[in-house]
Amino acid sequence: MRRTHHCLMVTYTSGAPALSPQDKILVRQGLAVEYAPGVIAPIDFVAQPALRGALLVDHLKDATAITVTATWIHTGWLPENRLARLYAAHPTRVGPPISYRTPIPDDDARSVGGQRVTTPERTAVDLLTLEDADIAFRAIFALLGAGLSMERVEEKLAQAHRRRRIRRSRTLFLGLREYVEQRASHGFVSNP
């Protein structure tokens, strides 16, 4: 029997805690990172995937980190140097603030620092499907540096028959794969 988890987006309302001026300075100087809205940690606390995962355990509780949140756990990459919201999947919680609902099989997730998080390949598929192309591409480039397998992403996209926006995701992936292959053929192995 496969256990699945449904997606929900943990967002913060307009009343979300704002960073203090001192915390903003620490973030701007690269001494701290805002890993959840209004919450910072010293940069040393986010140096490894296990540390980043452990920081989110209390925020996501028994949920699974997905998309940009999963990318941050795997790589440390943040859009605009902060996580504006946390994205997570959960098996039973429904209702606001749910944005997406999709099952996540156990073989598409693992534990990192005690936090359940989608695999890099599942994360890439979710990014291509759920995020704007610019965010998806930048996150996938970061995931490539963390060992993302383009072949396995292609397999997962081929298996995703019923997902919304899957045609768009496959088209984006084809362009991305071609770009990565061209860079590799010219001897570039680092992320663009």
Number of C-alpha atoms within 10 A of each C-alpha: 3 8 10 17 20 20 25 27 19 18 18 15 10 7 6 10 12 12 15 10 9 9 19 17 13 18 20 12 10 12 14 20 25 21 24 20 18 18 15 20 18 14 14 11 16 21 13 15 19 17 17 25 25 19 21 21 18 10 14 19 12 15 24 26 33 29 27 27 28 32 27 24 30 25 24 21 21 21 12 8 14 18 20 18 17 22 23 29 29 22 18 12 14 13 8 10 13 17 13 14 15 15 15 21 14 14 12 16 19 16 15 22 18 16 26 25 27 30 21 28 25 24 28 34 24 21 24 27 22 16 16 10 16 10 17 25 18 17 26 27 20 22 24 20 13 14 12 19 13 18 11 15 20 18 11 16 23 11 10 14 10 7 13 11 11 19 14 13 22 19 12 16 22 13 11 16 16 11 12 19 15 12 15 12 10 8 9 12 13 12 13 9
